[in-house]
């Protein structure tokens, strides 16, 4: 952070952001130089950041960049997504897509589809709208490789959700609604990547 701060002061970069950082790491970094944005996974499929990370960002006035707002595509196609994935696609091997977990997680997708039908939109538009409605400090970044999907994502901006809609979506997307970790063993997330104290560093 000290080196990045120097780059800002030299005019070489304008802003500093973090990704998958713990609340304590965000606080430590922000104390050195203001953090502009924190990138994290946030969707109806992944809500663990709501406990510590989102409140920390809001307390410090840090913008939130929500990646995988469509649950890595699951909130677009449900279990059928697996049929379109190549063997090289890492999603195919993630815990949430494995037998047992997949069937359980399909129930969330079915409920999202039911609500989307009532709202007159697609499941992916509903899922994106939910993230968009979290606040003006949130910017979802859905990954897309097809123009038709891009157009559909833009259509999510027209989906208006009432407080009742938000409450219903949050009730069906509770902690128990999704089975399986976000990543397999060996992949770091904000839960496992806390920066060690500076006093423990060795030159």
C-alpha positions, 0 to 999 in steps of 0.5 A: 500500500505504501508503494501504491500510495507513492504511485498516486502521489507521482500521478502514475495511477489515480485510484487503488482497489482491493479484491477478496480482502478481509475486513481487517486488511481493508481497514489497514490498507485504507489507513495508509491510503484511501481505497476507492473500491473493493471487488468481491463476489456478491449475488443471490448465490454468494452472500457471505460478504454481507456480514463483515465486508459490505458494512466495512466498505460502507463505513469507510466510504469504499465503492463495491464492485460485485463480480459474478453477480449471476452466480457464475452463470447458474442464475441464468441457466440453472443446472443446464449450465453444466451442459454448456461448459467445456472440460477446461472450464474451472466452474465444472469442478467447483463444489457448488456444481458437484452432484448432491450440491447441484440438486440442492442449489437448483431449488434456489434457481427454481424460486428465482425463476418463479419470481422472475416470471411474476416480474416479467423478466428473465432469472438473470435480469432479476438476479442482476437487479437484486445486486443493482438495488443494493445501493448506489455504491454497488457496481455489478460486473457480469461477465459476458461473451455474447451480444444477446447476453449483454443486451439482456444484462442491460435490460436488468436496469429496467427491472424495479424491485420493491422492498417486498420483492427484495425481502422475498429474494433474500428469504429464498437466498438465505445462507442454507439456500446454497450448498458447497463452498465457492471454491475448491481447496487451495483457492484463497478468498477474503476468509483465508487471505488476511494479510499478516501483521507487518511486524511478522514480515522478514526482509 
